[in-house]
Amino acid sequence: MADDHYLVREGTRRLLEMSGEVAVVGAVGNADELLDAVRRLGPEVVITDIRMPGGRWREGFEGIDVTHRLRHEHPGVGVVVLSQYSDALFALELFKHGTEGVAYLLKDRVGDLDELLGAIRAVASGGSVIDPKVVEGLLDRHDVRGEHEALTPRERDVLREMAHGRSNGAIARALHLSVSSVEKNVNSIFTKLGLENSADVHRRVAAVLAYLKP
């Protein structure tokens, strides 16, 4: 894991290790050290802050740039990016080369161990997660534009749950719907956003990204 703030880095490390589910094999302070640690230690998952000032990376996008580099050089390594930015533009930048094995979470999720562990599990298995707060903010401000037909309120609810990376069954439980009803809404979302009908998790995240894209 990488964060330029020592207390945040160590606090997160201890929280994860106390869960009993995660072994932190390295904790570093900048993007270059992170790349070196991944090469040496071969972790399953990387957690990185979006900002790590200094070095040769774009200012304010260091964590995103290093994620793109890691996914190119180590495609089997999942990456969770922690960010203070709820603006969807940062999430879109992160996912511009693909959604597989990548998560974008707001930093306040560090205090919610279940959310953080859920993102770690998702990227470790090649899945994707977008922080629902990022989706929520845009859903409150605008709807689909251009050639896409507007989503219904129920479809918007389902889309929010999809941002968690949840399965249809989990969405059904969260929204108190039948699985068949969720499937119907998911299929409608894919159709309205011009995406191939698929239960694949990457297609589901693509639906969220298609909705958020300006």
Stockholm file with secondary structure:
# STOCKHOLM 1.0

chainA/1-214         MADDHYLVREGTRRLLEMSGEVAVVGAVGNADELLDAVRRLGPEVVITDIRMPGGRWREGFEGIDVTHRLRHEHPGVGVVVLSQYSDALFALELFKHGTEGVAYLLKDRVGDLDELLGAIRAVASGGSVIDPKVVEGLLDRHDVRGEHEALTPRERDVLREMAHGRSNGAIARALHLSVSSVEKNVNSIFTKLGLENSADVHRRVAAVLAYLKP
#=GR chainA/1-214 SS CBCSCHHHHHHHHHHHHHTTSCCCCCCBSSHHHHHHHHHHHCCSEEEEESCCCSSSSCTTCHHHHHHHHHHHHCTTCEEEEEESCCCHHHHHHHTTTCCTTEEEEEGGGGGCHHHHHHHHHHHHTTCEEECHHHHHHHHHHCCCCTTSCCCCHHHHHHHHHHHTTCCHHHHHHHHTCCHHHHHHHHHHHHHHTTCCCCCCHHHHHHHHHHHHCC
#=GC SS_cons         CBCSCHHHHHHHHHHHHHTTSCCCCCCBSSHHHHHHHHHHHCCSEEEEESCCCSSSSCTTCHHHHHHHHHHHHCTTCEEEEEESCCCHHHHHHHTTTCCTTEEEEEGGGGGCHHHHHHHHHHHHTTCEEECHHHHHHHHHHCCCCTTSCCCCHHHHHHHHHHHTTCCHHHHHHHHTCCHHHHHHHHHHHHHHTTCCCCCCHHHHHHHHHHHHCC
//
